Amino acid sequence: MNIQEYQEKIAFLKKVFETAEMNIKKEFALSNNTICINDIITDNSGSIKVEKIGFYISFSTNLSECTYNGVILNAKGVPDKKNKKRTVYQSHIKKHNENDYTLSYT
């Protein structure tokens, strides 16, 4: 084995490790998730209706948690005319209404 082969094998192992580590972090975040698509969640900035669930890794704790992207709801529980969207972090959730269909979009 020469130096180039050594470096290629090390680079390959690092890539395999990083992929496996990312899969474990994603699994951790999703296994601790209690929110579903169409749920209404509230944080300090207001409420959203969840349309997409993702995850991110905190720089301070190096732990992963879910992120929720969805349409912003006004005080009456309906989206505004612009249908603006935003993201809420799992650790910032203050209130969770599971499939709250009493908030109508009509």
C-alpha positions as CSV (number, residue, x, y, z in Angstrom):
1,M,0.0,0.0,0.0
2,N,1.4,3.4,-0.9
3,I,0.5,6.8,0.6
4,Q,-2.2,7.6,-2.0
5,E,-4.0,4.3,-1.3
6,Y,-3.8,4.9,2.4
7,Q,-5.3,8.4,2.1
8,E,-8.1,7.1,-0.2
9,K,-9.0,4.4,2.3
10,I,-9.0,6.8,5.2
11,A,-11.2,9.3,3.3
12,F,-13.6,6.5,2.4
13,L,-13.8,5.4,6.0
14,K,-14.5,8.9,7.2
15,K,-17.3,9.3,4.6
16,V,-18.9,6.0,5.8
17,F,-18.6,7.1,9.4
18,E,-20.1,10.5,8.7
19,T,-23.1,9.0,6.8
20,A,-23.7,6.5,9.6
21,E,-23.4,9.2,12.3
22,M,-25.9,11.4,10.4
23,N,-28.4,8.5,10.1
24,I,-28.2,7.9,13.8
25,K,-28.7,11.6,14.6
26,K,-31.8,11.7,12.3
27,E,-33.2,8.5,13.9
28,F,-32.7,10.1,17.4
29,A,-34.5,13.2,16.4
30,L,-37.4,11.4,14.8
31,S,-37.8,8.9,17.6
32,N,-38.2,11.8,20.0
33,N,-40.8,13.5,17.8
34,T,-44.4,13.9,19.1
35,I,-45.7,16.2,16.3
36,C,-47.4,15.0,13.1
37,I,-48.1,16.7,9.8
38,N,-51.2,19.0,10.1
39,D,-50.8,19.5,13.9
40,I,-50.9,23.1,15.2
41,I,-47.9,24.1,17.3
42,T,-47.1,27.4,19.0
43,D,-43.8,29.0,20.1
44,N,-42.9,32.5,21.3
45,S,-43.5,33.9,17.8
46,G,-47.0,32.4,17.2
47,S,-48.6,29.3,15.7
48,I,-48.1,27.3,12.6
49,K,-49.8,24.3,10.9
50,V,-47.1,21.7,10.4
51,E,-46.5,20.8,6.7
52,K,-43.0,19.4,6.8
53,I,-40.8,17.8,9.5
54,G,-37.0,17.9,9.4
55,F,-34.2,17.8,11.8
56,Y,-31.1,19.8,12.7
57,I,-28.1,19.3,15.1
58,S,-27.6,21.8,17.9
59,F,-24.2,23.4,17.9
60,S,-24.3,23.8,21.7
61,T,-25.4,20.2,22.7
62,N,-24.5,18.3,19.5
63,L,-27.8,16.6,19.8
64,S,-30.4,16.4,17.1
65,E,-34.0,17.6,17.3
66,C,-36.9,18.1,14.9
67,T,-37.8,21.2,13.1
68,Y,-41.3,21.9,11.8
69,N,-42.1,24.0,8.8
70,G,-45.5,25.3,8.1
71,V,-47.9,28.1,7.3
72,I,-48.2,30.9,9.9
73,L,-51.6,31.1,11.5
74,N,-53.2,34.3,12.8
75,A,-55.0,34.6,16.2
76,K,-58.1,33.1,14.7
77,G,-56.2,30.0,13.5
78,V,-56.3,30.8,9.8
79,P,-53.4,31.5,7.5
80,D,-52.9,35.1,6.3
81,K,-53.5,36.0,2.7
82,K,-49.8,35.7,1.8
83,N,-49.5,32.2,3.2
84,K,-46.2,32.9,4.8
85,K,-44.2,30.0,6.2
86,R,-41.7,29.6,8.9
87,T,-39.8,27.1,11.0
88,V,-40.3,26.1,14.6
89,Y,-37.6,24.2,16.6
90,Q,-38.8,21.3,18.8
91,S,-37.2,22.8,21.9
92,H,-39.1,26.1,21.4
93,I,-42.6,24.6,21.3
94,K,-44.9,26.0,24.0
95,K,-48.2,24.5,22.9
96,H,-49.3,21.5,20.7
97,N,-52.8,20.9,19.4
98,E,-52.9,17.4,17.8
99,N,-54.8,17.5,14.6
100,D,-56.9,20.4,15.9
101,Y,-59.6,20.5,13.2
102,T,-61.6,23.2,15.1
103,L,-59.3,25.7,13.5
104,S,-60.9,26.1,10.1
105,Y,-59.3,27.4,6.9
106,T,-62.6,28.8,5.6
